[in-house]
Amino acid sequence: MKRPWHTIAIGVCVVGVVAVAVYVVIGASGWLAHPLGSCTGNAYLVVRCKGYNFWSGIGSDLGELTLLTAVLATYWHHTCHVSRCWRLGRFAHGHLKLCAHHHPLVPNDGRVTKVEIDAVTRSTAGGDQ
């Protein structure tokens, strides 16, 4: 059963309110100020720590985010082209990549023999001429 969108939105709001309440009660100004790059003190200290605070806080996660995006894009590129099928598309069918379950020329057990490969090669070679 799929959850309605408004229950998810309410849950996110409740978590946000609880987080702000904990932040105010604890008085943890340094907990959020450091990762966002905020600095306190005289002008020299502020200029000196701004870049360091960002790159040692939230900015350090940019590399992990880039790697995660690359992994997800690669997986998405290699999945079966049938809608809602998450298997890897290992078999070409025209310009599409299909899994063994959806490809019309792959046997039911998913094992392709040399005879079947030769038959498909002959049929595509004969049709191109």
Beta strands, then each sheet from edge to edge (+ up, - down):
strand 1: 91-93
strand 2: 96-98
sheet 1: 1+ 2-
end
